[in-house]
Amino acid sequence: MSNATEIPFATTLLVRDTCLCLHAQRAARALARLFDDALRPAGLTNGQFSLMMSLNRPEPPPMGPVAKLLAMDQTTLTAALKPLQRRGWVEVFPNPRDKRGRLLRLTPEGMRVLTAALPIWESTHAALEQTLPEGNAERLRQDLQALA
């Protein structure tokens, strides 16, 4: 005999239908698959595209602000950078103003890959926005930014 309290199936259905976290996770996975598939010919995943795009700045950024922008800790960022470094697309080098810190920079080859991937992202993104009810992508962006 179990002492565990049973949760009614109706509660399971309520969570399934109303949980913002569940719906955000499902949407994030679907979007990740969509962009992974689209960017595959460029040799990138959606995460690599976002990471490389975050390095497209006038000056090489330190790791901290890049990690914050991508909502990841620096250990996760370091792991995400490794395959890009191995492919010669990203350089990580000491910060001349703070030897403890590191700066990140796209290599010329990395910029070439990112430049080739950008039109793929643009067309995929435009098609995705057209699928939203009433085409209201800006409202969705605002709501997601409010939660982030």
C-alpha positions as CSV (number, residue, x, y, z in Angstrom):
1,M,0.0,0.0,0.0
2,S,1.4,3.4,-1.0
3,N,1.2,6.6,1.1
4,A,1.8,8.8,-1.9
5,T,-0.9,11.3,-2.7
6,E,-2.3,10.9,-6.1
7,I,-2.6,13.9,-8.4
8,P,-5.8,13.9,-10.4
9,F,-5.4,13.5,-14.2
10,A,-7.3,16.7,-14.6
11,T,-4.4,18.5,-12.9
12,T,-2.0,16.9,-15.5
13,L,-4.2,18.3,-18.3
14,L,-4.3,21.7,-16.6
15,V,-0.5,21.8,-16.4
16,R,-0.2,20.6,-20.0
17,D,-2.6,23.3,-21.2
18,T,-1.5,26.3,-19.1
19,C,2.1,25.9,-18.0
20,L,4.1,28.8,-19.5
21,C,7.4,27.0,-18.9
22,L,6.3,23.9,-20.8
23,H,5.0,25.9,-23.7
24,A,8.2,28.0,-23.8
25,Q,10.3,24.8,-23.7
26,R,8.3,23.2,-26.5
27,A,8.5,26.4,-28.6
28,A,12.2,26.7,-28.0
29,R,12.8,23.1,-29.1
30,A,10.7,23.5,-32.2
31,L,12.5,26.8,-33.1
32,A,15.9,25.2,-32.5
33,R,15.0,22.3,-34.8
34,L,13.8,24.7,-37.5
35,F,16.9,26.8,-37.4
36,D,19.3,23.9,-37.0
37,D,17.8,22.3,-40.2
38,A,17.9,25.6,-42.1
39,L,21.5,26.5,-41.0
40,R,22.9,22.9,-41.6
41,P,24.1,23.7,-45.1
42,A,26.2,26.5,-43.7
43,G,27.8,24.1,-41.2
44,L,26.2,25.8,-38.2
45,T,23.6,25.0,-35.5
46,N,21.3,27.8,-34.4
47,G,23.3,28.1,-31.1
48,Q,26.6,28.5,-33.0
49,F,25.0,31.1,-35.3
50,S,23.7,33.1,-32.3
51,L,27.1,32.8,-30.6
52,M,29.0,33.9,-33.7
53,M,26.6,36.7,-34.4
54,S,27.1,37.9,-30.8
55,L,30.8,38.3,-31.6
56,N,30.1,40.5,-34.6
57,R,31.1,43.8,-32.9
58,P,33.5,46.6,-33.6
59,E,35.7,45.5,-30.7
60,P,36.3,41.9,-29.4
61,P,34.0,41.4,-26.4
62,P,35.0,39.8,-23.1
63,M,33.4,36.5,-22.2
64,G,31.1,37.9,-19.5
65,P,28.9,40.1,-21.6
66,V,28.7,37.4,-24.3
67,A,27.6,34.8,-21.8
68,K,25.1,37.2,-20.3
69,L,23.6,38.1,-23.8
70,L,23.3,34.4,-24.6
71,A,21.9,33.6,-21.1
72,M,24.6,31.1,-20.2
73,D,27.3,30.8,-17.7
74,Q,30.9,31.2,-18.7
75,T,31.7,27.5,-18.4
76,T,28.9,26.7,-20.9
77,L,30.1,29.5,-23.2
78,T,33.7,28.0,-23.0
79,A,32.3,24.6,-24.1
80,A,30.3,26.2,-26.9
81,L,33.3,28.0,-28.2
82,K,35.5,24.9,-28.5
83,P,34.1,23.5,-31.7
84,L,34.1,27.0,-33.3
85,Q,37.8,27.4,-32.3
86,R,38.7,24.0,-33.6
87,R,37.1,24.9,-37.0
88,G,39.1,28.2,-37.0
89,W,36.1,30.4,-36.9
90,V,36.6,32.0,-33.4
91,E,39.7,33.1,-31.5
92,V,39.9,33.4,-27.7
93,F,42.8,35.4,-26.5
94,P,44.0,37.2,-23.3
95,N,42.5,40.6,-22.6
96,P,45.5,43.0,-22.7
97,R,43.9,45.2,-20.0
98,D,43.1,42.3,-17.7
99,K,45.3,39.2,-18.1
100,R,42.7,37.1,-16.1
101,G,40.0,37.8,-18.7
102,R,39.7,36.6,-22.3
103,L,38.4,38.3,-25.4
104,L,36.5,36.7,-28.3
105,R,36.8,37.4,-32.0
106,L,35.6,36.0,-35.2
107,T,38.3,35.0,-37.6
108,P,38.1,36.0,-41.2
109,E,37.0,32.4,-42.0
110,G,34.4,32.7,-39.2
111,M,33.1,36.0,-40.7
112,R,32.9,34.2,-44.1
113,V,30.8,31.4,-42.6
114,L,28.6,33.9,-40.7
115,T,28.1,36.0,-43.8
116,A,27.0,32.9,-45.8
117,A,24.6,31.9,-43.0
118,L,23.0,35.3,-42.6
119,P,20.7,35.0,-45.7
120,I,19.6,31.6,-44.5
121,W,18.7,33.0,-41.1
122,E,16.9,36.0,-42.7
123,S,14.7,33.9,-45.0
124,T,13.9,31.3,-42.3
125,H,13.1,34.1,-39.8
126,A,10.9,35.9,-42.3
127,A,9.0,32.7,-43.1
128,L,8.6,32.0,-39.4
129,E,7.2,35.4,-38.7
130,Q,4.6,34.9,-41.4
131,T,3.3,31.8,-39.6
132,L,2.4,33.8,-36.4
133,P,-1.2,34.7,-35.8
134,E,-1.8,38.1,-37.2
135,G,1.9,38.3,-38.0
136,N,2.5,39.8,-34.6
137,A,6.2,38.9,-34.1
138,E,7.0,42.1,-32.3
139,R,4.5,41.3,-29.6
140,L,6.0,37.9,-29.1
141,R,9.5,39.4,-29.0
142,Q,8.4,41.8,-26.3
143,D,6.7,39.1,-24.2
144,L,9.8,36.9,-24.5
145,Q,12.1,39.7,-23.6
146,A,10.0,40.5,-20.5
147,L,10.4,36.9,-19.3
148,A,14.1,36.7,-20.1
